[in-house]
């Protein structure tokens, strides 16, 4: 019997798939421009797919760089990241399902809980900080080229608030540990079955690990580099899909549109920014001079690689981790049925999203974006 949460998630997924590729294109009039598909340049489509794959590999390399010695191999970490990406594209709740599943898979492969929690939190938040910095640079460069857009002010404010939240989080774990401990204990005392002492111990371990991470400048440089490449390859995939429809856009302007769409898509309204990124990206590309027809179709094609394709691939990656080669078909089906339940935050996985969402132990922080969202 398939668990109810998994059945409901599948139904929601099918409905969203139909809305994404049948209803939404009809509403925006994309059906009038399907003739463009007969002139699509396959070489650029292949390039877009390969660039998206390179983006995912860079994200896995970021994950691997943040884990201590004795970490799993790159192939295993890539499958763990793909598994988390799949659930974050199906289940609502921002980064919590992905963090919960990633935490469980890392600890199941020998990574200590504190190291896994630090890696998951640092990976998502650090990657978002890198995107905001890169976006600001793109906006500054694009203003003389394309002129000033009012949305720049909104994006700059959101980015500033996000960076302030991250700074408060880092300070709370490295200098204001007592406040973070009080906050986590207060949360644990109000939620049944959570152990305040256990969460306090985890917060202190995270603070120690974060101080060690900040002291390793070479590691910080590698992590920033992999995070930047992750975003650049993803944006380059979108650029390739626009080029596949015969339109070439300035790379800086495209990255500005890409970054703004991802910041908007970070709002935890739909899984993986479904609908928000798909609507914002074409509108922003049009504002930079791209014709609406290729802009709409290019974004839909890019989201096929960026959003939809990682779902079945991530599900297969999860099954390969939970049901190794040689397992029976029944064992693989059981593993797949467990996927949604393992993504649900529990006492083990709750500290990661809780700590990441409460800088300074006094306020909630934003749900920060992740590549491939």
N, C-alpha and C positions, 0 to 999 in steps of 0.2 A: 504494500500500500504506500503510495507516494505521500509524504507529509504535506499537510495543508499549506504551510508557508511556501513550500516549493511549487505546489500547484498554483497558488495565487500569484506567485512571482512569474511563473510561465505565462499565465493568462495576461498579466499586465504587460509582459514583454511582447507578446504577440500583438496586443492592441497598440502599443507604442510603435511597433515595427510598421503596422498598417498605416498609422497616422503619419509616420515619418516619410514613407515612400509612396503612399497613395493619396492621402488627404492633403497633406501640406503642399506637395508640388502642384496639386490641382488648384489650391487656393491662391498660390502665388503665380499661377499661370504658366508653370513650367511645361505643362503638356503642349503648349503652343511652340515650344522651342526644342522638342525632342529630335527634330531634324538635325540639330547640332551633333547628336550622337553618331550620325553617319560620317561625320568629318573628324571624329575624335582621333587624336594622335596617340597610338598605343604605346609608343616609346616613352612618352611622358607619364602615362598611366603606370607602366612598369617601374619607372623611376620613382614615382610617388609611393608605390608599394614598398620598394626597397628602402626608401628613406624612412618610412614609418617603422619598418622592421629595425633599422639602425637606431631609431629613437628609443625603441623598447630595449634594445641591447644596452644602450647607454644608461638607461634607468636601472637595469640590472647591475651594471658596473658601479653605479652610484650606491646601490644597496650593498654590494660586496665590499666596497671601500669603507662603509660605515660599520661593518661587522668586525669584531676582533679576530685574532688568530684562531685557527681551527674552524673557520667558517665553512659552510657548504661551498661546493664548486659553482662556477658561473652558470652552468646548464641548469642546476637545481634551483639556484636563486632566480633565474629567468622564469622558470615554471612557477615558482612561488609568486613572483610579481604578476605574471599573467593570470594566475588564479584570483588574486586580489582585484586585478583590473576587471575581470569578468563579473564578479559579484557587485563591484561598485557601479557597473553599467546596467545592472538589473535591479538591485535593491536600493530603495531610498535611504537617506540618512547620511549623506555626505561621505566622509572618509571612514566612518566608524566600521561599516562592514568589511571594507578592505583591510583596515588595521587589525580587526579582530581575527580575520582569517590568516593574514600574514603572520601575526604573532603566534598563532597556533602551529602553523606550518614550520616556522623557524625553530620554535622550541622543540617540536617533534623531530627536528633534524639536528639536535644537539646544541643549539644556541641557548645560553642562559637567558632566563626571563628578563632580567634587567637590561642585558645587551640587546635583546630583540626589541624591547619597548623603546629603548633609546634610538635604535636604528630606524624603527617605523616612524617615530615622531620627527626625528631629524630629517629623514628622507622627504617626507611630505611637506613639512614646514620650510625646510631649507630650499627645496626645489621651488616653492612658491615665492620665496624671497628673491631667488635668482631671477625668476620670471618678471617680478615687479621692477627690479633694477634694470633688466634688459628692456622692458617696455618703456620705462622712463627715458632711457637713452634713445630708443626709436622715436618716441614722441618729440623729443627735442630736435632730432635731426629732420623729422618729417615736416615740422612747422614751416621752415623756409621753402620746402618743396611743394607741399600741398595746401599750405595755409592752416590757420587755427580752427579746430573743431570744438564746439562747446562741451562735447563728451570728454575731452581731455581733462577738464577740471574735475569731473566726477571720478574719472579713473585715477587721477593723481591723489585725490582725497582718500579713495578706497585703499590705494596702495600705501599711502602714508599711515593710515590706521592699521593696516595689516602689519607693516614693519614695526610700528610702535607696540603692537600686541606681541610680536615675536621677541622684541627687545625686553618687554616686561616678563615674558615667559623665561627667557634666558637668565635674566637677573634673579627671578624668583628661585630658580633651581641652583644658581651658583652663589648668590649673595643673600637672598631672602628666603632661605630654605625653611625657616621656621613658619613663615606665612603660608608657603605651599603645603607644608605638613598639616597646619591647622585646617586649611581648606579641604584637603583630601580626607582627613579624619571626619570633618563635618559632613561631607558627602557620604562617607561609608556608614556613619551612624544613622543616617536617614534611609538607607537602602537595605532591605533585609538580606541576610546571608553574606554581606560584605564584611570583611575583617579589618577594622581600622589599623591594627598593629601591622598586618601584612602590607597594607597600602602605604603606611608610613615608611616601612622598611624599603619598599620599592622606590618611593620618592627620594629617599636619601641615597639609594644606590644610583638612581638616575642623575642626581646632582653631582655625585662623585665622578660618574662616567662623563658627564657633559663638561666638567672642568678639565678632565683629561683630554677630551676631544678638542677643546678650545686651545689647549697648550700645544697640540700637534699641528703646526702650521702647514706641513707638507700634506697631511691628510685633508685639511680644510681646502687647500688648493686643488687637490684631486677631486674632492667632492663637488666643489663649485664648477670645475671644468666639466665633469660628467653631467651635472645638472644642466649647464648651459647647452651642451651638445644635445641633450635630450630634447630641449625646447627648440633648438635651431633645426634639428632634423625633422621634427614634427611640423614646424612652420614651412620648411622646404618642401615637405610632402604636399602641403596645401598649394604652394607656389607651382609645383609640378602639375597638379590637377587643373589649376587655372590655365597653365600653358598648354595642357592637353586639349583645351577648347579654343586654342588659337589666340589667346590673349596673354600678353606679357606685362606684368605689373612691377613697379619698382620694389625691390626686396625690402627696403626699409619701411615703405608704406604698407606692404603686405604684413610685415611683422607687427606693425602698429595695430592693424585691423585684427590680426590673429591674437595678439596679447589682450586687447580690449575684450574680444569675444570670450576668451578664457577667463578673464576676471569676472565678467558678467555670469558666465557659466558656473563659476565657483559657488554661487548661491545655492544652498541645498534644497532647491525646489523640486527638481527632477533628477533621476540617476544620471551621473556623468554629464550634466549640463544639457540633457536631451531637450531639444526644442529651443532653448535659449541661445546656445552656440549656433545652432542651425539657422536661426532667424537673424542673429546679430551679425555673424560673419559676412553673409552676402550683402546686407545693408551697408556695412562698413566698407566692403570692397567697392561697392557702387559709389560711395562717397569719395573714394580715391580715384574714380574715373573708369572703373571696370564696367562694362555693359552688364545689365541685370541678368540676361539670359545665361551667359557663361559663368557669371558669379554664382548664381543659384545652383546650376548643375555641377559646377566644380566643387562647391562646398558639400553637396549631397554625395558626390563621388568620394571626396576626401573622408567624410564621416563614415563611409562604408569601411575604409581601412582603419580609421582612427577610433571608431566607436563600436560598430557592429561586428566586424570580423574577430576582434579580441574576445568576444563572448564565447563562441563555440571553441576557439583555440584555448582560452583560459580554462573552460570546463574540462577539455581533454587533458590539459596540463595538470589540473587538480587530480583527476582520476589516475594519471600516471604516478603521482606522488603518493596517493593513498592506496592504490592497488598496483603494485609493481608488476613488471613484465612476467607473464606466465600465470597471472591471476585469472580466475574463471570469469565468464561474462556476468554471472550473478554477483561476484565480488565487485566488479566495476560498476554495476548498477547501484549496489549499496553505497559505494563511495560517492557516486554522483548525488544520491539522495541526501547524503550527509552534508553536502556543500553549503546549502543555505543555512542549516542549523549551526554549522561551525563559524559562519560569518556573523552570527548574532552575538553582540557584546555580552560578556559574563564577568564574574569576579576576576577571572584571569586576565581578560583582555580589556576590561573597562579602564584600568589606569592609563593606557596609552591615549585614547581619545579624551579622557577627563583632564589629564595633565596638559595635553596640547590645547585644550579649549579653555583653560583657566589660568592665564598668565597672572602672576602676582597673587594667585589664590583669592582674587576678589571679583573678577569680572570674566565674562565669557568672551572668547576671541572669535574671529571669523573662521568660517570653514574654508580653508585655503585650497587653491586648485592643484590638480595633478595632471601631468601630461597624459594624453590618451583618454581624458575624461570626456 
